[in-house]
């Protein structure tokens, strides 16, 4: 009976061992299946962005957006406090040099002009009176000179007569010497009078010049007052369009307050905003192309704003003189700026959120396009919507450029479903 018992225990042990082995194999198969299921993910081809690697010349362009703006603008402001009396033109109206936009009112300016005119009349009258007084003085001095000259000539005749009579003893030596002395004194007085007349003329000339300066100053005051009065008619300075009107009828304006903005219509520039990550490849003088949605206009970069605003930098692009009809101020436009031309490079359409000179992992489609494997690419320069591939791909390779960060972290292989 002991022998029969041992055989029964061995059979039970063998069955238990077989069950353990079978369970182990089954679990191993499940693990292998689970691993294969986890490493391969199926995606629909319609949900993917697929691009092919190309080779050739590629222009390095910077894209931006912005508006067309008047290259020539004029801001009209008030010179003096005034009230809006009449609005002649409204925004959008075409203007020419001298077109009246707004009429203002300031009664004090009219009174100021009238006072200045009266003062100018008085100053001119003073000038005329001064000239008459000067002329009278000159006449008086000239008369004195004529009288003195006559006396001198008489003294000369007396001296000459006494000079002959003194020999005969008719005239004494003392009387003769008195005649000679009187002649010399009269000659000296004539010389002094002549010098006085010359000096008087110089004094009169200077006094007239001073009075003329006063007239000129008063005329300047009148001109300023008149210009301030004329400025109550606010006029455009050149041909263009009234872009902005900042006043209302009856509004009281302070000195220097804005009234209107005039801008040129045909002389335009493009103000383009470019991402700060791309602006470093833009330099003054580069060519650009402006897209108005209807026409394409060539241009040239003339200025780069040094200030970054909202992660963008403003670029100013000069446009040709002859513009199409679609080009108008404040028109929204797109722009492409050509920085360089890359010769015979490998490139692909730029995936989302990819920076130049970086590395990226993309799924490369196998032959037939039914599966894709992850591959690392080294990228170079960006050219608009395209980016250079330095290594990791050949011409004709097809890559999935969709943003798939979750899949890249979990699997290196994709199954592509049609």
C-alpha positions in Angstrom: 0.0 0.0 0.0 3.0 2.4 0.5 4.1 1.9 -3.1 0.8 2.9 -4.5 0.7 6.2 -2.5 4.0 7.4 -3.9 2.9 7.0 -7.5 -0.2 9.2 -6.9 1.9 12.1 -5.5 4.2 12.1 -8.5 1.3 12.4 -10.9 -0.1 15.4 -9.0 3.3 17.1 -9.0 3.7 16.6 -12.8 0.3 18.1 -13.5 1.0 21.1 -11.3 4.3 21.7 -13.1 2.6 21.6 -16.5 0.0 24.1 -15.4 2.8 26.5 -14.2 4.7 26.2 -17.5 1.5 26.8 -19.5 0.6 29.9 -17.5 4.1 31.3 -17.9 4.1 30.8 -21.6 0.6 32.4 -21.8 1.7 35.4 -19.8 4.8 35.8 -22.0 2.7 35.7 -25.1 0.4 38.4 -23.6 3.4 40.6 -22.7 4.9 40.3 -26.2 1.5 41.1 -27.8 1.1 44.1 -25.4 4.6 45.4 -26.2 3.9 45.1 -29.9 0.6 46.8 -29.5 2.1 49.6 -27.5 5.0 50.3 -30.0 2.9 50.5 -33.1 0.1 53.1 -33.4 -2.3 53.4 -36.3 -3.2 56.9 -37.7 -5.3 58.0 -40.6 -3.5 59.5 -43.6 -6.2 62.1 -43.9 -5.3 63.4 -40.5 -1.6 64.0 -41.3 0.4 66.7 -43.1 2.8 65.1 -45.4 5.6 66.8 -47.3 8.4 65.7 -49.6 12.1 66.7 -49.3 13.2 68.8 -52.3 16.5 70.0 -53.6 17.2 73.3 -55.4 17.6 77.0 -55.1 15.5 78.6 -52.3 15.0 82.3 -51.5 15.4 83.2 -47.9 12.3 85.3 -47.3 10.8 87.0 -44.3 7.1 87.3 -44.2 5.1 90.0 -42.4 1.9 91.9 -42.4 1.0 95.5 -42.0 -0.7 98.5 -43.7 0.1 101.1 -46.4 0.7 104.5 -45.0 1.1 108.0 -46.4 4.7 108.8 -46.9 3.8 112.5 -46.5 1.6 113.7 -43.7 0.6 117.0 -42.3 -0.9 117.5 -38.8 -3.0 120.7 -38.6 -3.3 122.3 -35.2 -4.6 125.6 -33.8 -2.3 128.6 -33.4 -4.5 130.3 -30.9 -7.5 129.5 -28.7 -10.6 129.5 -31.0 -14.1 128.1 -31.5 -15.0 125.8 -34.4 -17.3 128.0 -36.6 -17.7 125.8 -39.7 -16.6 122.3 -40.8 -16.1 122.4 -44.6 -14.7 119.0 -45.3 -15.0 115.6 -43.6 -12.7 112.6 -43.4 -12.1 110.8 -46.7 -12.4 114.0 -48.8 -9.7 114.7 -51.3 -7.9 118.0 -50.8 -5.5 120.2 -52.7 -3.0 122.8 -51.4 -5.1 125.6 -50.0 -8.3 123.6 -49.6 -10.2 125.0 -46.5 -11.1 122.2 -44.1 -12.4 124.1 -41.0 -13.1 127.7 -40.2 -12.5 128.9 -36.7 -13.5 132.1 -34.8 -11.6 134.4 -32.4 -12.9 138.0 -32.2 -9.8 139.0 -30.2 -7.6 138.3 -33.2 -9.5 140.7 -35.4 -9.2 143.4 -32.8 -5.5 142.7 -32.5 -5.0 143.1 -36.3 -6.9 146.4 -36.3 -4.7 147.8 -33.4 -1.6 146.7 -35.2 -2.7 148.4 -38.4 -3.3 151.7 -36.5 0.1 151.5 -34.8 1.7 150.9 -38.2 0.0 154.0 -39.6 1.2 156.0 -36.6 4.8 154.7 -37.0 4.8 155.6 -40.7 3.5 159.1 -39.9 6.3 159.5 -37.3 8.8 158.6 -40.0 7.5 161.2 -42.4 7.5 163.8 -39.6 11.1 162.9 -38.8 12.1 163.3 -42.4 10.5 166.8 -42.6 12.2 167.9 -39.4 15.5 166.7 -40.7 15.0 168.5 -43.9 14.2 171.7 -42.0 17.3 171.5 -39.9 19.5 170.9 -43.0 17.9 174.0 -44.7 18.6 176.1 -41.6 22.2 175.1 -41.5 22.5 175.5 -45.3 21.1 179.1 -44.9 23.7 179.8 -42.1 26.4 178.5 -44.3 25.3 180.7 -47.2 25.2 183.8 -45.0 28.6 183.0 -43.6 30.0 182.4 -47.1 28.7 185.9 -48.1 30.4 187.5 -45.1 33.6 185.7 -45.9 33.5 186.9 -49.5 33.0 190.4 -48.3 35.9 190.1 -45.9 38.1 188.9 -48.7 37.2 191.9 -50.8 37.9 194.3 -47.9 41.2 192.7 -47.2 42.2 192.8 -50.8 41.3 196.5 -51.1 43.1 197.5 -47.8 46.1 195.6 -49.0 46.6 198.1 -51.9 45.7 201.1 -49.7 48.1 200.3 -46.9 51.0 201.1 -49.2 49.7 204.6 -49.8 49.1 205.0 -46.1 45.4 205.5 -46.5 44.7 202.4 -44.3 46.5 201.8 -41.1 48.4 198.6 -40.4 46.0 197.8 -37.5 42.9 198.0 -39.7 44.5 195.8 -42.3 45.4 193.2 -39.7 41.9 193.2 -38.4 40.5 192.6 -41.9 42.9 189.7 -42.3 41.9 188.2 -39.0 38.2 188.6 -39.8 38.7 186.7 -43.1 40.5 183.8 -41.3 37.8 183.6 -38.7 35.0 183.5 -41.3 36.8 180.9 -43.3 37.1 178.8 -40.1 33.5 179.2 -39.3 32.5 178.2 -42.8 34.6 175.0 -42.4 32.9 174.3 -39.1 29.5 174.8 -40.6 30.3 172.5 -43.5 31.4 169.8 -41.1 28.3 170.3 -39.0 26.1 169.9 -42.0 27.9 166.6 -42.9 27.5 165.3 -39.4 23.9 166.4 -39.2 23.2 164.5 -42.4 24.7 161.3 -40.9 22.7 161.8 -37.7 19.5 162.4 -39.7 20.2 159.2 -41.8 20.7 157.1 -38.7 17.5 158.6 -37.0 15.6 157.7 -40.2 17.0 154.2 -40.2 16.0 153.7 -36.6 12.5 154.9 -37.4 12.4 152.6 -40.4 13.3 149.7 -38.1 10.4 150.6 -35.9 8.1 150.6 -38.9 9.5 147.2 -39.9 9.0 145.8 -36.4 5.4 147.1 -36.4 4.9 145.7 -39.9 6.1 142.3 -38.5 3.7 142.5 -35.6 0.9 143.2 -38.1 2.0 140.3 -40.3 2.0 138.0 -37.3 -1.4 139.1 -36.1 -2.7 138.8 -39.7 -1.3 135.3 -40.1 -2.9 134.2 -36.9 -6.2 135.7 -38.1 -5.7 134.0 -41.5 -4.9 130.7 -39.7 -8.5 130.6 -38.5 -9.2 129.2 -41.9 -7.5 125.8 -41.6 -6.2 124.8 -45.0 -4.4 121.7 -46.4 -0.8 122.2 -47.3 -0.6 119.7 -50.2 -2.7 117.4 -52.4 -3.9 114.4 -50.6 -6.8 113.1 -48.5 -8.3 114.1 -45.2 -7.5 111.1 -43.1 -8.7 112.4 -39.7 -10.8 115.2 -38.4 -10.5 115.7 -34.6 -13.0 118.5 -33.9 -16.7 119.1 -33.8 -18.9 122.1 -34.6 -18.9 124.6 -31.8 -16.0 123.0 -30.0 -13.6 125.3 -28.1 -10.0 124.6 -28.9 -6.9 125.4 -27.0 -3.7 126.6 -28.6 -1.8 123.7 -30.3 -4.8 121.4 -30.2 -5.1 118.9 -33.2 -7.6 119.7 -35.9 -7.0 117.3 -38.8 -4.5 115.0 -40.4 -3.7 115.2 -44.1 -2.0 112.3 -45.9 -0.7 111.8 -49.4 -2.7 109.4 -51.6 -0.1 108.4 -54.3 3.1 108.8 -52.3 2.8 105.7 -50.0 5.0 103.5 -47.9 4.4 100.0 -46.4 4.7 99.6 -42.6 5.2 95.9 -42.0 5.5 94.0 -38.7 7.9 91.1 -38.7 8.5 88.5 -36.0 11.4 89.4 -33.8 12.8 85.9 -34.4 13.2 86.6 -38.1 14.0 90.3 -38.1 17.7 89.7 -37.7 18.0 88.5 -41.3 16.4 91.8 -42.6 18.7 94.6 -43.5 18.2 98.0 -45.2 18.2 97.8 -48.9 16.7 94.4 -49.3 14.0 93.9 -51.9 10.4 93.2 -50.9 7.1 92.4 -52.5 3.9 93.8 -51.2 0.6 91.9 -51.7 -2.6 94.0 -51.7 -4.8 91.0 -52.4 -5.3 92.4 -55.9 -1.8 93.5 -57.0 1.8 92.8 -56.1 4.0 95.9 -55.7 7.8 95.7 -55.5 9.6 97.7 -52.8 12.8 98.2 -50.8 13.5 98.2 -47.1 14.4 101.7 -46.0 14.1 101.6 -42.2 14.1 99.0 -39.3 12.5 100.2 -36.1 14.8 99.4 -33.1 11.8 98.8 -30.7 10.2 95.4 -30.2 6.4 95.6 -29.7 4.2 92.6 -29.2 7.1 90.3 -30.2 7.3 92.1 -33.6 9.4 94.8 -35.2 8.2 97.4 -37.7 9.9 97.5 -41.1 9.4 100.5 -43.4 9.3 99.6 -47.1 9.5 102.3 -49.8 7.2 101.9 -52.8 7.5 103.1 -56.4 5.9 106.4 -57.5 3.4 104.7 -59.9 1.1 102.6 -57.7 -1.9 100.5 -58.8 -5.4 101.6 -58.0 -5.7 99.0 -55.3 -3.0 100.8 -53.2 -4.7 103.2 -50.7 -3.7 104.5 -47.2 -4.5 102.2 -44.3 -4.9 99.2 -46.6 -4.0 95.9 -44.9 -1.2 94.1 -46.9 1.1 91.2 -46.7 4.8 91.4 -47.4 7.7 89.1 -48.3 11.3 90.4 -47.9 14.0 88.6 -49.8 17.1 88.3 -47.7 19.2 85.8 -49.7 19.1 82.9 -52.2 20.3 79.5 -51.0 21.9 77.5 -53.8 21.2 73.8 -54.3 20.0 72.8 -50.8 17.7 70.2 -49.3 14.6 71.7 -47.9 11.1 70.8 -46.7 8.0 72.8 -45.7 8.6 74.0 -42.2 6.8 72.0 -39.5 4.9 74.0 -36.8 6.9 75.4 -33.8 10.3 74.6 -35.4 13.2 77.0 -35.1 16.1 77.4 -37.5 19.4 75.7 -36.7 17.8 73.1 -34.5 17.2 69.3 -34.4 13.8 67.7 -34.8 12.4 64.2 -34.9 9.9 63.5 -37.8 8.2 60.3 -39.0 9.6 59.2 -42.3 7.2 57.2 -44.5 8.5 53.9 -45.8 8.2 52.8 -49.4 4.5 52.2 -50.1 3.5 54.7 -47.4 1.9 52.1 -45.1 4.2 52.8 -42.1 6.5 55.5 -40.8 9.5 55.4 -38.6 10.9 58.2 -36.4 14.1 60.0 -37.8 16.1 62.9 -36.4 16.9 65.8 -38.8 19.4 68.6 -38.5 17.9 71.9 -39.7 19.5 75.0 -41.0 18.2 78.3 -42.3 14.6 79.2 -42.6 13.2 80.5 -46.0 9.6 81.6 -45.4 7.4 78.5 -45.2 10.4 76.3 -45.9 13.4 75.3 -43.9 16.8 73.9 -44.9 17.8 70.3 -44.0 21.5 69.9 -43.3 21.4 66.1 -42.6 19.1 63.2 -41.9 17.1 63.2 -45.2 17.6 62.7 -49.0 15.7 64.1 -52.0 12.3 62.4 -52.3 12.0 61.4 -48.7 8.5 61.9 -47.4 8.0 63.1 -43.8 5.0 63.7 -41.6 5.2 67.4 -40.5 2.1 67.3 -38.3 2.7 68.2 -34.6 2.6 64.8 -32.9 4.5 65.3 -29.6 2.5 62.6 -27.7 3.1 59.9 -30.3 6.8 60.7 -30.5 7.2 60.1 -26.7 5.5 56.7 -26.9 6.3 55.0 -30.2 8.9 55.2 -32.9 6.7 53.6 -35.6 3.3 54.5 -37.0 0.9 52.4 -39.1 -0.6 54.6 -41.8 -4.3 53.8 -42.6 -5.7 55.0 -45.9 
